[in-house]
Structures are given as structure tokens and as C-alpha cells.
Amino acid sequence: MPTVNSLLDIMRARQGMHDDGIVRPSPSYREAVRTLVRKLTELDENEQIEVDTMEGRRPLGIYRRIETGEVLAVVDVEPDPPLEDQ
């Protein structure tokens, strides 16, 4: 299971790609990533986080603290909106 520190690195990189326009996910996905990053920064960097991908179901990621069972974020992976012609 990933630690807060390793997951935070990944999610900050994703958030950076959103902010830089490299990828353009749905607004709900962007907000879920922002929420997760904010909550992860408040935790001990060595705490373990469970990532439940709900295999076999709609693409969904549930990020949960192992110690308390608190759900930090539910990330619903929606398709990227189409790119506009430039």
C-alpha cells in the first residue's frame, strides 16, 4: 500500500498536469484530485493509504486511511472532454 508521501508525489504531478493543460479531465475529477492533495498534506507522510479501484466496476478510486478508515476522496474517472480545435 502506498504511503501518504508516495501518493502525494503522484497526485501533485497529476494536479500539475491539469493546471498546465497537459491533460484536461472532467471538473469533478480535477476537484477530487485537489481535495485528495489537500487532505494528504495534513497527514503523516509515512501513514499508509488504501486505494480501492473497484475492479470490475465503473472506473472509481476510493482513497482511505488504513488507521481510521476515513475516506479521503472518491475519484470518479470520467472520460476527458473532447479537445477543441485550435
TAFEN-V255483 format. One record per pair of residues at least 4 apart in sequence whose ideal C-beta (glycine too) atoms are under 6 Angstrom apart, sorted by the first residue. I is the first residue (numbers start at 0). J is the second residue. If there is no record, write none. Layout:
BEGIN
I	J
I	J
END
This chain:
BEGIN
0	47
0	49
1	5
1	6
1	48
2	45
2	47
3	7
3	39
3	42
3	44
3	46
4	44
6	48
7	11
7	39
10	32
10	35
10	36
13	32
14	32
14	36
15	19
16	21
16	22
17	29
23	79
24	28
24	29
24	79
25	77
28	77
31	72
31	74
34	72
35	62
35	71
35	72
38	71
42	46
47	65
48	62
49	63
49	65
50	62
51	61
52	60
53	59
58	76
59	75
60	74
61	73
62	71
62	72
63	70
64	69
END
